[in-house]
Amino acid sequence: MKIKITLIFFLCFTTLMVAQKKQFTIETKAGKTYVVKKYTSKKDKISFKGKEGKKTISYQDVDKIIATGKKEKDNYTLKYIKFSDDNGDLMTELVTGEVSLYLRTVMVVTGSGMYGPTTSTARSYYTLRKGESVATEIKSNNIFKNFKKDASYFFSDCKDLVSKIENKEFRRKDIAEIVTYYNTSCTGAK
C-alpha cells in the first residue's frame, strides 16, 4: 500500500514538473513581451495571467506567440495572419522566407450524435509573400479546391516549380517542401 501511494505521488509530481517546463512568450505589436505558463484563446482574444495580473489581448494586437518546451512538438510559433481583408486568426508558422507557410486549425461541428455534437479538425494551409498583408489559402480539407491549379497559379513566377507540381513530383502533401523549394531555388525568379 505504501509503495502504491509513493508511486502515485511520484507520478503526480513528475507530471506537474513536466507541465511546468512548457512556456509561452507572447509578443505584442506594441512591443510588450509576456512570458507565461499557459494562456486561453476565445473569441479572437487570448487571456493569460502574468506578473502584472490577468491580461486579455485581441488577436490583432498579437505579433507572435512562441511556445517552448522539452519536446520538439512543443516548440512552435503562432502569428496573427489575415486571410481576408476583414478576418484573421492565430496560425502556426511552418516555413519562413520570401514566402511563408502557415497552418490554420479549426474545430468544426460535423453532426450530432446520441451524446451531443461530433467535431472534426479542419486544417487549412496559407501562404504569405513578404510585403503582402493577406495570406492565400493554398491547401485545405476542401475536396472541391484544385491544389495543383491553385499552387501552380501562386508559384507561377517559378516555372521549374510549376513543372514539378504539374508532373506530380510535388503533391498536395508536400506543401512545406514546395514552399521551401520556392524559397531556396526560385526567390530571384520574379
DRENPA-3360 file (N, C-alpha, C; in nm, 2 decimals, always signed):
BEGIN
1 = MKIKITLI = +0.08/-0.12/+0.00/+0.00/+0.00/+0.00/+0.09/+0.13/+0.00 ~ +0.19/+0.12/+0.08/+0.28/+0.24/+0.09/+0.35/+0.26/-0.04 ~ +0.38/+0.15/-0.11/+0.45/+0.17/-0.24/+0.36/+0.23/-0.34 ~ +0.23/+0.19/-0.34/+0.13/+0.25/-0.43/+0.11/+0.40/-0.41 ~ +0.11/+0.44/-0.29/+0.09/+0.58/-0.25/+0.22/+0.66/-0.30 ~ +0.33/+0.60/-0.27/+0.46/+0.67/-0.31/+0.46/+0.68/-0.47 ~ +0.42/+0.57/-0.54/+0.42/+0.57/-0.68/+0.32/+0.68/-0.74 ~ +0.20/+0.68/-0.68/+0.10/+0.78/-0.72/+0.16/+0.92/-0.70;
9 = FFLCFTTL = +0.22/+0.95/-0.58/+0.27/+1.08/-0.55/+0.38/+1.11/-0.65 ~ +0.47/+1.02/-0.68/+0.58/+1.04/-0.78/+0.53/+1.07/-0.92 ~ +0.43/+1.00/-0.96/+0.37/+1.02/-1.09/+0.30/+1.16/-1.10 ~ +0.23/+1.20/-1.00/+0.16/+1.33/-1.00/+0.27/+1.44/-1.00 ~ +0.37/+1.43/-0.91/+0.48/+1.53/-0.90/+0.55/+1.54/-1.03 ~ +0.58/+1.42/-1.10/+0.66/+1.42/-1.22/+0.57/+1.49/-1.33 ~ +0.44/+1.46/-1.34/+0.35/+1.52/-1.43/+0.35/+1.67/-1.41 ~ +0.34/+1.71/-1.29/+0.34/+1.86/-1.26/+0.47/+1.92/-1.30;
17 = MVAQKKQF = +0.58/+1.86/-1.28/+0.71/+1.92/-1.32/+0.72/+1.93/-1.47 ~ +0.67/+1.82/-1.55/+0.67/+1.83/-1.69/+0.58/+1.93/-1.75 ~ +0.47/+1.95/-1.69/+0.37/+2.05/-1.73/+0.43/+2.19/-1.72 ~ +0.51/+2.21/-1.62/+0.57/+2.34/-1.59/+0.69/+2.37/-1.68 ~ +0.74/+2.28/-1.76/+0.85/+2.30/-1.85/+0.81/+2.38/-1.97 ~ +0.69/+2.38/-2.01/+0.65/+2.45/-2.13/+0.61/+2.59/-2.10 ~ +0.66/+2.68/-2.18/+0.62/+2.82/-2.16/+0.59/+2.89/-2.29 ~ +0.52/+3.00/-2.28/+0.48/+3.08/-2.39/+0.53/+3.22/-2.38;
25 = TIETKAGK = +0.59/+3.27/-2.48/+0.64/+3.41/-2.49/+0.54/+3.48/-2.58 ~ +0.47/+3.57/-2.53/+0.37/+3.65/-2.61/+0.42/+3.79/-2.64 ~ +0.44/+3.81/-2.77/+0.49/+3.94/-2.81/+0.38/+4.02/-2.88 ~ +0.36/+4.14/-2.83/+0.25/+4.22/-2.89/+0.31/+4.32/-3.00 ~ +0.22/+4.37/-3.08/+0.27/+4.46/-3.19/+0.31/+4.59/-3.13 ~ +0.27/+4.62/-3.00/+0.31/+4.74/-2.93/+0.45/+4.73/-2.87 ~ +0.51/+4.61/-2.88/+0.64/+4.59/-2.83/+0.65/+4.53/-2.69 ~ +0.54/+4.50/-2.63/+0.54/+4.43/-2.49/+0.56/+4.28/-2.51;
33 = TYVVKKYT = +0.63/+4.23/-2.41/+0.65/+4.08/-2.41/+0.61/+4.03/-2.27 ~ +0.54/+3.92/-2.28/+0.49/+3.85/-2.16/+0.53/+3.70/-2.17 ~ +0.59/+3.65/-2.06/+0.63/+3.51/-2.05/+0.53/+3.44/-1.95 ~ +0.46/+3.34/-2.00/+0.35/+3.28/-1.92/+0.36/+3.13/-1.93 ~ +0.30/+3.06/-1.84/+0.30/+2.91/-1.84/+0.18/+2.86/-1.93 ~ +0.07/+2.94/-1.94/-0.04/+2.90/-2.02/-0.12/+3.02/-2.05 ~ -0.20/+3.00/-2.16/-0.30/+3.11/-2.20/-0.42/+3.04/-2.25 ~ -0.53/+3.11/-2.26/-0.65/+3.06/-2.31/-0.69/+3.15/-2.43;
41 = SKKDKISF = -0.75/+3.08/-2.53/-0.79/+3.15/-2.65/-0.94/+3.14/-2.67 ~ -1.01/+3.25/-2.69/-1.15/+3.25/-2.70/-1.20/+3.38/-2.77 ~ -1.28/+3.36/-2.87/-1.35/+3.47/-2.95/-1.25/+3.58/-2.99 ~ -1.14/+3.54/-3.06/-1.05/+3.63/-3.12/-0.97/+3.71/-3.01 ~ -0.95/+3.65/-2.89/-0.88/+3.71/-2.79/-0.80/+3.60/-2.71 ~ -0.69/+3.64/-2.65/-0.62/+3.55/-2.57/-0.61/+3.61/-2.43 ~ -0.62/+3.52/-2.33/-0.62/+3.57/-2.19/-0.51/+3.49/-2.12 ~ -0.44/+3.55/-2.03/-0.33/+3.49/-1.95/-0.31/+3.57/-1.82;
49 = KGKEGKKT = -0.24/+3.50/-1.73/-0.20/+3.57/-1.61/-0.05/+3.59/-1.61 ~ -0.01/+3.71/-1.60/+0.13/+3.74/-1.60/+0.17/+3.81/-1.47 ~ +0.29/+3.87/-1.47/+0.34/+3.94/-1.35/+0.25/+4.05/-1.31 ~ +0.19/+4.12/-1.41/+0.11/+4.23/-1.39/-0.04/+4.20/-1.36 ~ -0.07/+4.07/-1.35/-0.21/+4.03/-1.32/-0.27/+3.97/-1.45 ~ -0.40/+3.95/-1.45/-0.47/+3.89/-1.56/-0.48/+3.99/-1.68 ~ -0.45/+3.94/-1.80/-0.45/+4.03/-1.92/-0.53/+3.96/-2.03 ~ -0.60/+4.04/-2.11/-0.67/+3.99/-2.23/-0.62/+4.08/-2.35;
57 = ISYQDVDK = -0.58/+4.01/-2.45/-0.53/+4.08/-2.57/-0.60/+4.03/-2.69 ~ -0.64/+4.12/-2.78/-0.70/+4.08/-2.91/-0.60/+4.02/-3.00 ~ -0.64/+3.92/-3.08/-0.55/+3.85/-3.18/-0.48/+3.96/-3.26 ~ -0.55/+4.06/-3.30/-0.49/+4.16/-3.39/-0.37/+4.23/-3.33 ~ -0.37/+4.24/-3.19/-0.26/+4.31/-3.12/-0.14/+4.21/-3.09 ~ -0.16/+4.08/-3.12/-0.05/+3.99/-3.10/+0.04/+3.99/-3.22 ~ +0.17/+4.00/-3.20/+0.27/+3.99/-3.31/+0.30/+3.84/-3.32 ~ +0.33/+3.77/-3.21/+0.35/+3.63/-3.22/+0.35/+3.57/-3.08;
65 = IIATGKKE = +0.33/+3.44/-3.08/+0.33/+3.36/-2.95/+0.44/+3.25/-2.98 ~ +0.54/+3.25/-2.90/+0.64/+3.14/-2.92/+0.63/+3.04/-2.80 ~ +0.60/+2.92/-2.84/+0.59/+2.81/-2.74/+0.72/+2.74/-2.73 ~ +0.77/+2.71/-2.61/+0.89/+2.64/-2.60/+0.87/+2.53/-2.49 ~ +0.93/+2.42/-2.52/+0.92/+2.30/-2.43/+1.03/+2.20/-2.45 ~ +1.03/+2.09/-2.38/+1.13/+1.99/-2.39/+1.13/+1.92/-2.52 ~ +1.00/+1.88/-2.57/+0.99/+1.80/-2.69/+0.98/+1.89/-2.81 ~ +1.02/+1.84/-2.92/+1.02/+1.92/-3.05/+0.88/+1.97/-3.08;
73 = KDNYTLKY = +0.78/+1.88/-3.06/+0.64/+1.92/-3.09/+0.59/+2.03/-3.00 ~ +0.65/+2.06/-2.89/+0.62/+2.17/-2.80/+0.68/+2.30/-2.84 ~ +0.76/+2.30/-2.95/+0.83/+2.42/-2.99/+0.77/+2.47/-3.12 ~ +0.69/+2.58/-3.12/+0.63/+2.63/-3.24/+0.60/+2.78/-3.22 ~ +0.57/+2.85/-3.33/+0.54/+2.99/-3.32/+0.40/+3.01/-3.39 ~ +0.32/+3.09/-3.32/+0.19/+3.13/-3.37/+0.19/+3.28/-3.41 ~ +0.13/+3.31/-3.52/+0.13/+3.45/-3.56/-0.01/+3.48/-3.60 ~ -0.05/+3.61/-3.58/-0.18/+3.66/-3.63/-0.17/+3.68/-3.78;
81 = IKFSDDNG = -0.24/+3.61/-3.86/-0.23/+3.62/-4.01/-0.37/+3.65/-4.06 ~ -0.38/+3.75/-4.14/-0.51/+3.79/-4.21/-0.53/+3.70/-4.33 ~ -0.65/+3.63/-4.34/-0.68/+3.55/-4.46/-0.78/+3.61/-4.55 ~ -0.83/+3.73/-4.50/-0.92/+3.82/-4.59/-0.90/+3.96/-4.54 ~ -0.96/+4.05/-4.61/-0.94/+4.19/-4.56/-1.00/+4.21/-4.42 ~ -1.10/+4.14/-4.38/-1.17/+4.16/-4.26/-1.14/+4.06/-4.15 ~ -1.08/+3.94/-4.19/-1.07/+3.83/-4.09/-0.92/+3.78/-4.09 ~ -0.89/+3.73/-3.97/-0.76/+3.67/-3.95/-0.77/+3.57/-3.83;
89 = DLMTELVT = -0.66/+3.50/-3.81/-0.65/+3.41/-3.70/-0.51/+3.38/-3.66 ~ -0.49/+3.32/-3.54/-0.36/+3.28/-3.50/-0.33/+3.15/-3.57 ~ -0.22/+3.15/-3.64/-0.18/+3.03/-3.72/-0.04/+2.99/-3.69 ~ -0.02/+2.86/-3.70/+0.12/+2.80/-3.67/+0.21/+2.83/-3.79 ~ +0.32/+2.89/-3.76/+0.42/+2.92/-3.87/+0.50/+2.79/-3.90 ~ +0.50/+2.75/-4.02/+0.57/+2.62/-4.06/+0.70/+2.65/-4.14 ~ +0.69/+2.74/-4.23/+0.81/+2.78/-4.31/+0.82/+2.93/-4.32 ~ +0.94/+2.98/-4.31/+0.96/+3.13/-4.32/+1.05/+3.16/-4.44;
97 = GEVSLYLR = +1.03/+3.27/-4.50/+1.12/+3.31/-4.61/+1.05/+3.41/-4.70 ~ +1.09/+3.42/-4.82/+1.02/+3.51/-4.92/+0.87/+3.48/-4.92 ~ +0.84/+3.35/-4.92/+0.70/+3.30/-4.90/+0.70/+3.22/-4.77 ~ +0.61/+3.26/-4.68/+0.60/+3.18/-4.55/+0.47/+3.10/-4.56 ~ +0.48/+2.98/-4.49/+0.36/+2.89/-4.48/+0.31/+2.88/-4.34 ~ +0.17/+2.89/-4.33/+0.11/+2.89/-4.21/+0.00/+2.78/-4.21 ~ -0.03/+2.72/-4.09/-0.13/+2.62/-4.07/-0.24/+2.68/-3.98 ~ -0.37/+2.68/-4.03/-0.48/+2.72/-3.95/-0.56/+2.60/-3.92;
105 = TVMVVTGS = -0.58/+2.58/-3.79/-0.66/+2.46/-3.74/-0.79/+2.51/-3.68 ~ -0.90/+2.46/-3.72/-1.03/+2.50/-3.67/-1.11/+2.37/-3.64 ~ -1.18/+2.38/-3.52/-1.27/+2.27/-3.49/-1.40/+2.29/-3.55 ~ -1.46/+2.19/-3.62/-1.58/+2.21/-3.70/-1.68/+2.10/-3.65 ~ -1.80/+2.15/-3.62/-1.91/+2.06/-3.58/-1.96/+1.99/-3.71 ~ -1.95/+1.85/-3.71/-1.98/+1.78/-3.83/-2.11/+1.70/-3.82 ~ -2.18/+1.71/-3.71/-2.31/+1.64/-3.69/-2.34/+1.63/-3.54 ~ -2.45/+1.56/-3.52/-2.48/+1.54/-3.38/-2.51/+1.39/-3.36;
113 = GMYGPTTS = -2.47/+1.35/-3.25/-2.50/+1.21/-3.22/-2.58/+1.19/-3.09 ~ -2.58/+1.07/-3.04/-2.66/+1.04/-2.92/-2.61/+1.12/-2.80 ~ -2.47/+1.14/-2.80/-2.41/+1.21/-2.68/-2.38/+1.35/-2.70 ~ -2.43/+1.41/-2.81/-2.40/+1.55/-2.84/-2.33/+1.57/-2.97 ~ -2.29/+1.69/-3.00/-2.23/+1.72/-3.13/-2.10/+1.64/-3.15 ~ -2.07/+1.61/-3.28/-1.94/+1.55/-3.31/-1.86/+1.65/-3.39 ~ -1.73/+1.65/-3.36/-1.65/+1.75/-3.42/-1.53/+1.69/-3.50 ~ -1.47/+1.76/-3.58/-1.35/+1.72/-3.65/-1.26/+1.84/-3.67;
121 = TARSYYTL = -1.14/+1.82/-3.70/-1.04/+1.93/-3.72/-1.03/+1.96/-3.86 ~ -1.05/+2.09/-3.90/-1.03/+2.13/-4.04/-0.89/+2.20/-4.04 ~ -0.81/+2.16/-4.13/-0.67/+2.22/-4.15/-0.66/+2.29/-4.28 ~ -0.62/+2.41/-4.28/-0.60/+2.49/-4.40/-0.46/+2.55/-4.40 ~ -0.39/+2.54/-4.51/-0.26/+2.60/-4.52/-0.26/+2.73/-4.60 ~ -0.19/+2.83/-4.55/-0.19/+2.96/-4.61/-0.05/+3.00/-4.64 ~ -0.03/+3.06/-4.76/+0.10/+3.12/-4.80/+0.09/+3.27/-4.79 ~ +0.20/+3.33/-4.75/+0.21/+3.48/-4.75/+0.34/+3.52/-4.80;
129 = RKGESVAT = +0.34/+3.60/-4.90/+0.46/+3.66/-4.96/+0.50/+3.78/-4.88 ~ +0.63/+3.80/-4.87/+0.68/+3.92/-4.80/+0.62/+4.04/-4.86 ~ +0.58/+4.14/-4.78/+0.52/+4.26/-4.83/+0.37/+4.26/-4.85 ~ +0.31/+4.14/-4.85/+0.17/+4.13/-4.86/+0.10/+4.12/-4.73 ~ -0.02/+4.17/-4.72/-0.09/+4.17/-4.59/-0.20/+4.06/-4.57 ~ -0.24/+4.00/-4.68/-0.34/+3.90/-4.67/-0.29/+3.77/-4.73 ~ -0.30/+3.66/-4.65/-0.25/+3.53/-4.70/-0.34/+3.46/-4.80 ~ -0.29/+3.37/-4.87/-0.36/+3.30/-4.97/-0.38/+3.15/-4.93;
137 = EIKSNNIF = -0.50/+3.10/-4.93/-0.52/+2.96/-4.89/-0.47/+2.88/-5.01 ~ -0.38/+2.79/-4.98/-0.32/+2.71/-5.08/-0.36/+2.56/-5.07 ~ -0.40/+2.51/-4.95/-0.43/+2.37/-4.93/-0.53/+2.36/-4.82 ~ -0.64/+2.29/-4.83/-0.73/+2.27/-4.72/-0.79/+2.13/-4.73 ~ -0.89/+2.11/-4.64/-0.96/+1.98/-4.64/-1.07/+1.98/-4.75 ~ -1.09/+2.10/-4.81/-1.20/+2.12/-4.91/-1.17/+2.03/-5.03 ~ -1.25/+1.93/-5.06/-1.22/+1.84/-5.17/-1.25/+1.91/-5.31 ~ -1.32/+2.03/-5.30/-1.36/+2.09/-5.43/-1.25/+2.19/-5.47;
145 = KNFKKDAS = -1.15/+2.22/-5.39/-1.04/+2.30/-5.43/-0.94/+2.22/-5.51 ~ -0.89/+2.28/-5.61/-0.79/+2.21/-5.70/-0.65/+2.26/-5.66 ~ -0.58/+2.18/-5.58/-0.45/+2.21/-5.53/-0.35/+2.24/-5.64 ~ -0.34/+2.15/-5.74/-0.25/+2.17/-5.85/-0.27/+2.30/-5.92 ~ -0.39/+2.34/-5.95/-0.42/+2.47/-6.01/-0.39/+2.59/-5.92 ~ -0.43/+2.58/-5.79/-0.40/+2.69/-5.70/-0.25/+2.71/-5.68 ~ -0.18/+2.60/-5.66/-0.03/+2.61/-5.63/+0.04/+2.66/-5.76 ~ +0.00/+2.60/-5.87/+0.06/+2.65/-6.00/+0.04/+2.80/-6.02;
153 = YFFSDCKD = -0.07/+2.85/-5.99/-0.10/+2.99/-6.00/-0.02/+3.07/-5.90 ~ -0.02/+3.03/-5.78/+0.05/+3.11/-5.67/+0.20/+3.11/-5.70 ~ +0.26/+3.00/-5.75/+0.40/+2.99/-5.77/+0.44/+3.01/-5.92 ~ +0.35/+3.08/-5.99/+0.37/+3.09/-6.14/+0.49/+3.17/-6.18 ~ +0.56/+3.24/-6.09/+0.68/+3.31/-6.12/+0.80/+3.21/-6.12 ~ +0.78/+3.09/-6.09/+0.89/+2.99/-6.09/+0.85/+2.87/-6.18 ~ +0.88/+2.87/-6.30/+0.84/+2.77/-6.40/+0.89/+2.63/-6.36 ~ +1.01/+2.62/-6.31/+1.06/+2.49/-6.27/+0.97/+2.43/-6.16;
161 = LVSKIENK = +0.93/+2.51/-6.06/+0.84/+2.45/-5.95/+0.71/+2.42/-6.01 ~ +0.65/+2.50/-6.09/+0.52/+2.47/-6.15/+0.53/+2.34/-6.23 ~ +0.63/+2.32/-6.30/+0.65/+2.19/-6.37/+0.65/+2.07/-6.28 ~ +0.72/+2.09/-6.17/+0.73/+1.98/-6.07/+0.59/+1.95/-6.01 ~ +0.51/+2.05/-5.99/+0.38/+2.04/-5.93/+0.29/+1.97/-6.04 ~ +0.29/+2.02/-6.16/+0.21/+1.96/-6.27/+0.25/+1.82/-6.30 ~ +0.38/+1.78/-6.29/+0.42/+1.65/-6.32/+0.41/+1.55/-6.20 ~ +0.36/+1.60/-6.09/+0.33/+1.53/-5.97/+0.46/+1.49/-5.89;
169 = EFRRKDIA = +0.57/+1.56/-5.92/+0.69/+1.54/-5.84/+0.66/+1.59/-5.70 ~ +0.59/+1.70/-5.69/+0.54/+1.76/-5.57/+0.39/+1.74/-5.57 ~ +0.34/+1.69/-5.46/+0.19/+1.67/-5.44/+0.14/+1.76/-5.33 ~ +0.01/+1.75/-5.31/-0.06/+1.82/-5.21/+0.00/+1.81/-5.07 ~ +0.04/+1.68/-5.04/+0.10/+1.66/-4.91/+0.24/+1.72/-4.89 ~ +0.30/+1.76/-4.99/+0.44/+1.82/-4.99/+0.44/+1.97/-4.98 ~ +0.34/+2.03/-4.93/+0.33/+2.17/-4.93/+0.45/+2.24/-4.86 ~ +0.49/+2.19/-4.75/+0.61/+2.25/-4.68/+0.73/+2.24/-4.77;
177 = EIVTYYNT = +0.75/+2.13/-4.83/+0.87/+2.11/-4.92/+0.85/+2.21/-5.05 ~ +0.73/+2.23/-5.09/+0.71/+2.32/-5.21/+0.75/+2.46/-5.17 ~ +0.71/+2.51/-5.05/+0.74/+2.64/-5.01/+0.89/+2.65/-4.99 ~ +0.95/+2.55/-4.93/+1.10/+2.56/-4.90/+1.17/+2.56/-5.04 ~ +1.13/+2.48/-5.13/+1.19/+2.47/-5.26/+1.18/+2.61/-5.33 ~ +1.06/+2.67/-5.32/+1.05/+2.81/-5.38/+1.14/+2.91/-5.31 ~ +1.15/+2.90/-5.18/+1.24/+3.00/-5.11/+1.39/+2.98/-5.14 ~ +1.43/+2.85/-5.16/+1.57/+2.83/-5.19/+1.61/+2.83/-5.34;
185 = SCTGAK = +1.52/+2.80/-5.42/+1.55/+2.78/-5.57/+1.49/+2.89/-5.66 ~ +1.38/+2.96/-5.61/+1.31/+3.05/-5.70/+1.30/+3.19/-5.66 ~ +1.36/+3.22/-5.55/+1.35/+3.36/-5.49/+1.38/+3.47/-5.59 ~ +1.48/+3.46/-5.67/+1.52/+3.56/-5.76/+1.45/+3.55/-5.89 ~ +1.34/+3.46/-5.90/+1.28/+3.43/-6.03/+1.18/+3.54/-6.07 ~ +1.15/+3.64/-5.99/+1.04/+3.74/-6.03/+1.09/+3.83/-6.13;
% end
